[in-house]
Amino acid sequence: MFKFLTKVGNSEAVVIDKAILSLLKITKNTPLEITTDGKNLVISPVSDPKKAQEVKKAFQSVKKRFGRALKNLAS
């Protein structure tokens, strides 16, 4: 499967097909971990509950601090 980046505000996004999300049991509320080896990008659902809580806490912090700016960039 080949994908291209899609412009979203000032950023770029990869759109993941619904079938793949369903297969991996990923929803819009699933915390995702993004890693790289310098050549490849790996996107994985966070399976460790402690790590998932850390991701959620970090997201809430960013949303609180930059939420309005991010919303403006997305429109």
Distance bins in CASP14 RR format, pairs under 12 A and 6 or more apart:
PFRMAT RR
TARGET T0000
AUTHOR 0000-0000-0000
RMODE 2
METHOD distances of the structure
MODEL  1
1 14 0 0 0 0 0 1 0 0 0 0 0
1 15 0 0 0 0 0 1 0 0 0 0 0
1 16 0 0 0 0 1 0 0 0 0 0 0
1 17 1 0 0 1 0 0 0 0 0 0 0
1 19 0 0 0 0 0 1 0 0 0 0 0
1 20 0 0 0 0 1 0 0 0 0 0 0
2 14 0 0 0 0 0 1 0 0 0 0 0
2 17 0 0 0 0 0 1 0 0 0 0 0
3 12 0 0 0 0 0 1 0 0 0 0 0
3 13 0 0 0 0 0 1 0 0 0 0 0
3 14 1 0 1 0 0 0 0 0 0 0 0
3 15 1 0 0 1 0 0 0 0 0 0 0
3 16 0 0 0 0 1 0 0 0 0 0 0
3 17 0 0 0 0 1 0 0 0 0 0 0
3 20 0 0 0 0 0 1 0 0 0 0 0
3 41 0 0 0 0 0 1 0 0 0 0 0
3 43 0 0 0 0 0 1 0 0 0 0 0
4 12 0 0 0 0 1 0 0 0 0 0 0
4 13 0 0 0 0 0 1 0 0 0 0 0
4 14 0 0 0 0 1 0 0 0 0 0 0
4 15 0 0 0 0 1 0 0 0 0 0 0
5 11 0 0 0 0 1 0 0 0 0 0 0
5 12 1 1 0 0 0 0 0 0 0 0 0
5 13 1 0 0 1 0 0 0 0 0 0 0
5 14 1 0 0 1 0 0 0 0 0 0 0
5 15 0 0 0 0 1 0 0 0 0 0 0
5 41 0 0 0 0 0 1 0 0 0 0 0
6 12 1 0 0 1 0 0 0 0 0 0 0
6 13 1 0 1 0 0 0 0 0 0 0 0
6 14 1 0 0 1 0 0 0 0 0 0 0
6 15 1 0 1 0 0 0 0 0 0 0 0
6 16 0 0 0 0 0 1 0 0 0 0 0
7 13 1 0 0 1 0 0 0 0 0 0 0
7 14 0 0 0 0 0 1 0 0 0 0 0
7 15 0 0 0 0 0 1 0 0 0 0 0
7 73 0 0 0 0 0 1 0 0 0 0 0
7 74 0 0 0 0 0 1 0 0 0 0 0
8 14 0 0 0 0 0 1 0 0 0 0 0
8 15 0 0 0 0 1 0 0 0 0 0 0
8 70 0 0 0 0 0 1 0 0 0 0 0
8 71 0 0 0 0 0 1 0 0 0 0 0
8 73 0 0 0 0 1 0 0 0 0 0 0
8 74 1 0 0 1 0 0 0 0 0 0 0
8 75 0 0 0 0 0 1 0 0 0 0 0
9 69 0 0 0 0 0 1 0 0 0 0 0
9 70 0 0 0 0 1 0 0 0 0 0 0
9 71 0 0 0 0 0 1 0 0 0 0 0
9 72 0 0 0 0 1 0 0 0 0 0 0
9 73 1 0 1 0 0 0 0 0 0 0 0
9 74 1 0 1 0 0 0 0 0 0 0 0
9 75 1 0 0 1 0 0 0 0 0 0 0
10 69 0 0 0 0 1 0 0 0 0 0 0
10 70 0 0 0 0 1 0 0 0 0 0 0
10 71 0 0 0 0 0 1 0 0 0 0 0
10 72 0 0 0 0 1 0 0 0 0 0 0
10 73 1 0 1 0 0 0 0 0 0 0 0
10 74 0 0 0 0 1 0 0 0 0 0 0
10 75 0 0 0 0 0 1 0 0 0 0 0
11 70 0 0 0 0 1 0 0 0 0 0 0
11 73 1 0 0 1 0 0 0 0 0 0 0
11 74 0 0 0 0 1 0 0 0 0 0 0
13 43 0 0 0 0 0 1 0 0 0 0 0
13 74 0 0 0 0 0 1 0 0 0 0 0
14 20 0 0 0 0 0 1 0 0 0 0 0
14 21 0 0 0 0 0 1 0 0 0 0 0
14 32 0 0 0 0 0 1 0 0 0 0 0
14 34 0 0 0 0 0 1 0 0 0 0 0
14 41 0 0 0 0 1 0 0 0 0 0 0
14 43 1 0 0 1 0 0 0 0 0 0 0
15 21 0 0 0 0 0 1 0 0 0 0 0
16 22 0 0 0 0 0 1 0 0 0 0 0
16 23 0 0 0 0 0 1 0 0 0 0 0
16 24 0 0 0 0 1 0 0 0 0 0 0
16 26 1 0 0 1 0 0 0 0 0 0 0
16 27 0 0 0 0 0 1 0 0 0 0 0
16 28 0 0 0 0 0 1 0 0 0 0 0
16 30 0 0 0 0 0 1 0 0 0 0 0
16 32 0 0 0 0 1 0 0 0 0 0 0
16 43 0 0 0 0 1 0 0 0 0 0 0
16 45 0 0 0 0 0 1 0 0 0 0 0
17 23 0 0 0 0 1 0 0 0 0 0 0
17 24 0 0 0 0 0 1 0 0 0 0 0
17 26 0 0 0 0 0 1 0 0 0 0 0
18 24 0 0 0 0 0 1 0 0 0 0 0
18 26 0 0 0 0 0 1 0 0 0 0 0
18 27 0 0 0 0 0 1 0 0 0 0 0
18 28 0 0 0 0 0 1 0 0 0 0 0
19 26 0 0 0 0 0 1 0 0 0 0 0
20 26 0 0 0 0 1 0 0 0 0 0 0
20 43 0 0 0 0 0 1 0 0 0 0 0
20 45 0 0 0 0 0 1 0 0 0 0 0
21 27 1 0 0 1 0 0 0 0 0 0 0
21 28 0 0 0 0 1 0 0 0 0 0 0
21 29 0 0 0 0 0 1 0 0 0 0 0
21 30 0 0 0 0 1 0 0 0 0 0 0
21 32 0 0 0 0 0 1 0 0 0 0 0
21 43 0 0 0 0 0 1 0 0 0 0 0
21 45 0 0 0 0 1 0 0 0 0 0 0
22 30 0 0 0 0 0 1 0 0 0 0 0
23 45 0 0 0 0 0 1 0 0 0 0 0
24 30 0 0 0 0 1 0 0 0 0 0 0
24 32 0 0 0 0 1 0 0 0 0 0 0
24 43 0 0 0 0 1 0 0 0 0 0 0
24 44 0 0 0 0 1 0 0 0 0 0 0
24 45 1 0 0 1 0 0 0 0 0 0 0
24 47 0 0 0 0 0 1 0 0 0 0 0
25 45 1 0 0 1 0 0 0 0 0 0 0
25 47 0 0 0 0 0 1 0 0 0 0 0
26 32 1 0 0 1 0 0 0 0 0 0 0
26 33 0 0 0 0 0 1 0 0 0 0 0
26 43 0 0 0 0 1 0 0 0 0 0 0
26 44 0 0 0 0 1 0 0 0 0 0 0
26 45 1 0 1 0 0 0 0 0 0 0 0
26 46 0 0 0 0 0 1 0 0 0 0 0
26 47 0 0 0 0 0 1 0 0 0 0 0
27 45 0 0 0 0 1 0 0 0 0 0 0
29 45 0 0 0 0 0 1 0 0 0 0 0
29 46 0 0 0 0 0 1 0 0 0 0 0
29 52 0 0 0 0 0 1 0 0 0 0 0
29 55 0 0 0 0 0 1 0 0 0 0 0
29 56 0 0 0 0 1 0 0 0 0 0 0
29 59 0 0 0 0 0 1 0 0 0 0 0
30 43 0 0 0 0 0 1 0 0 0 0 0
30 44 0 0 0 0 0 1 0 0 0 0 0
30 45 1 0 1 0 0 0 0 0 0 0 0
30 46 1 0 0 1 0 0 0 0 0 0 0
30 47 0 0 0 0 0 1 0 0 0 0 0
30 52 0 0 0 0 1 0 0 0 0 0 0
30 55 0 0 0 0 1 0 0 0 0 0 0
30 56 0 0 0 0 0 1 0 0 0 0 0
30 59 0 0 0 0 0 1 0 0 0 0 0
31 43 0 0 0 0 0 1 0 0 0 0 0
31 44 0 0 0 0 1 0 0 0 0 0 0
31 45 1 0 0 1 0 0 0 0 0 0 0
31 46 1 0 1 0 0 0 0 0 0 0 0
31 47 0 0 0 0 1 0 0 0 0 0 0
31 48 0 0 0 0 1 0 0 0 0 0 0
31 49 0 0 0 0 0 1 0 0 0 0 0
31 50 0 0 0 0 0 1 0 0 0 0 0
31 51 1 0 0 1 0 0 0 0 0 0 0
31 52 1 0 1 0 0 0 0 0 0 0 0
31 53 0 0 0 0 1 0 0 0 0 0 0
31 54 0 0 0 0 1 0 0 0 0 0 0
31 55 1 0 1 0 0 0 0 0 0 0 0
31 56 1 0 0 1 0 0 0 0 0 0 0
31 57 0 0 0 0 0 1 0 0 0 0 0
31 58 0 0 0 0 1 0 0 0 0 0 0
31 59 1 0 0 1 0 0 0 0 0 0 0
31 60 0 0 0 0 0 1 0 0 0 0 0
32 41 0 0 0 0 0 1 0 0 0 0 0
32 42 0 0 0 0 0 1 0 0 0 0 0
32 43 1 0 1 0 0 0 0 0 0 0 0
32 44 1 0 0 1 0 0 0 0 0 0 0
32 45 1 0 0 1 0 0 0 0 0 0 0
32 46 1 0 0 1 0 0 0 0 0 0 0
32 47 0 0 0 0 0 1 0 0 0 0 0
32 51 0 0 0 0 0 1 0 0 0 0 0
32 52 0 0 0 0 1 0 0 0 0 0 0
32 55 0 0 0 0 1 0 0 0 0 0 0
32 56 0 0 0 0 0 1 0 0 0 0 0
32 59 0 0 0 0 0 1 0 0 0 0 0
33 41 0 0 0 0 0 1 0 0 0 0 0
33 42 0 0 0 0 1 0 0 0 0 0 0
33 43 1 0 0 1 0 0 0 0 0 0 0
33 44 1 0 1 0 0 0 0 0 0 0 0
33 45 1 0 0 1 0 0 0 0 0 0 0
33 46 1 0 1 0 0 0 0 0 0 0 0
33 47 0 0 0 0 1 0 0 0 0 0 0
33 48 0 0 0 0 1 0 0 0 0 0 0
33 51 1 0 0 1 0 0 0 0 0 0 0
33 52 0 0 0 0 1 0 0 0 0 0 0
33 54 0 0 0 0 0 1 0 0 0 0 0
33 55 1 0 0 1 0 0 0 0 0 0 0
33 58 0 0 0 0 0 1 0 0 0 0 0
34 40 0 0 0 0 0 1 0 0 0 0 0
34 41 1 0 0 1 0 0 0 0 0 0 0
34 42 1 0 0 1 0 0 0 0 0 0 0
34 43 1 0 1 0 0 0 0 0 0 0 0
34 44 0 0 0 0 1 0 0 0 0 0 0
34 45 0 0 0 0 0 1 0 0 0 0 0
34 46 0 0 0 0 0 1 0 0 0 0 0
34 55 0 0 0 0 0 1 0 0 0 0 0
35 41 1 0 0 1 0 0 0 0 0 0 0
35 42 1 0 1 0 0 0 0 0 0 0 0
35 43 0 0 0 0 1 0 0 0 0 0 0
35 44 1 0 0 1 0 0 0 0 0 0 0
35 46 0 0 0 0 0 1 0 0 0 0 0
36 42 1 0 0 1 0 0 0 0 0 0 0
36 43 0 0 0 0 0 1 0 0 0 0 0
36 44 0 0 0 0 0 1 0 0 0 0 0
44 51 0 0 0 0 0 1 0 0 0 0 0
44 52 0 0 0 0 0 1 0 0 0 0 0
44 55 0 0 0 0 0 1 0 0 0 0 0
45 51 0 0 0 0 0 1 0 0 0 0 0
45 52 0 0 0 0 1 0 0 0 0 0 0
45 55 0 0 0 0 0 1 0 0 0 0 0
46 52 1 0 1 0 0 0 0 0 0 0 0
46 53 0 0 0 0 1 0 0 0 0 0 0
46 54 0 0 0 0 1 0 0 0 0 0 0
46 55 1 0 1 0 0 0 0 0 0 0 0
46 56 0 0 0 0 1 0 0 0 0 0 0
46 58 0 0 0 0 0 1 0 0 0 0 0
46 59 0 0 0 0 0 1 0 0 0 0 0
47 55 0 0 0 0 0 1 0 0 0 0 0
48 54 0 0 0 0 1 0 0 0 0 0 0
48 55 0 0 0 0 1 0 0 0 0 0 0
49 55 0 0 0 0 0 1 0 0 0 0 0
49 56 0 0 0 0 0 1 0 0 0 0 0
50 56 0 0 0 0 0 1 0 0 0 0 0
50 57 0 0 0 0 0 1 0 0 0 0 0
51 57 0 0 0 0 0 1 0 0 0 0 0
51 58 0 0 0 0 0 1 0 0 0 0 0
52 58 0 0 0 0 0 1 0 0 0 0 0
52 59 0 0 0 0 0 1 0 0 0 0 0
53 59 0 0 0 0 0 1 0 0 0 0 0
53 60 0 0 0 0 0 1 0 0 0 0 0
54 60 0 0 0 0 0 1 0 0 0 0 0
54 61 0 0 0 0 0 1 0 0 0 0 0
55 61 0 0 0 0 0 1 0 0 0 0 0
55 62 0 0 0 0 0 1 0 0 0 0 0
56 62 0 0 0 0 0 1 0 0 0 0 0
56 63 0 0 0 0 0 1 0 0 0 0 0
57 63 0 0 0 0 0 1 0 0 0 0 0
57 64 0 0 0 0 0 1 0 0 0 0 0
58 64 0 0 0 0 0 1 0 0 0 0 0
58 65 0 0 0 0 0 1 0 0 0 0 0
58 66 0 0 0 0 0 1 0 0 0 0 0
59 65 0 0 0 0 0 1 0 0 0 0 0
59 66 0 0 0 0 0 1 0 0 0 0 0
59 67 0 0 0 0 0 1 0 0 0 0 0
59 70 0 0 0 0 0 1 0 0 0 0 0
60 66 0 0 0 0 0 1 0 0 0 0 0
60 67 0 0 0 0 0 1 0 0 0 0 0
61 67 0 0 0 0 0 1 0 0 0 0 0
62 68 0 0 0 0 0 1 0 0 0 0 0
62 69 0 0 0 0 0 1 0 0 0 0 0
62 70 1 0 0 1 0 0 0 0 0 0 0
63 69 0 0 0 0 0 1 0 0 0 0 0
63 70 1 0 0 1 0 0 0 0 0 0 0
63 71 0 0 0 0 1 0 0 0 0 0 0
64 70 0 0 0 0 0 1 0 0 0 0 0
66 72 0 0 0 0 0 1 0 0 0 0 0
66 73 0 0 0 0 1 0 0 0 0 0 0
66 74 0 0 0 0 0 1 0 0 0 0 0
67 73 0 0 0 0 1 0 0 0 0 0 0
67 74 0 0 0 0 1 0 0 0 0 0 0
68 74 0 0 0 0 0 1 0 0 0 0 0
68 75 0 0 0 0 0 1 0 0 0 0 0
69 75 0 0 0 0 0 1 0 0 0 0 0
END
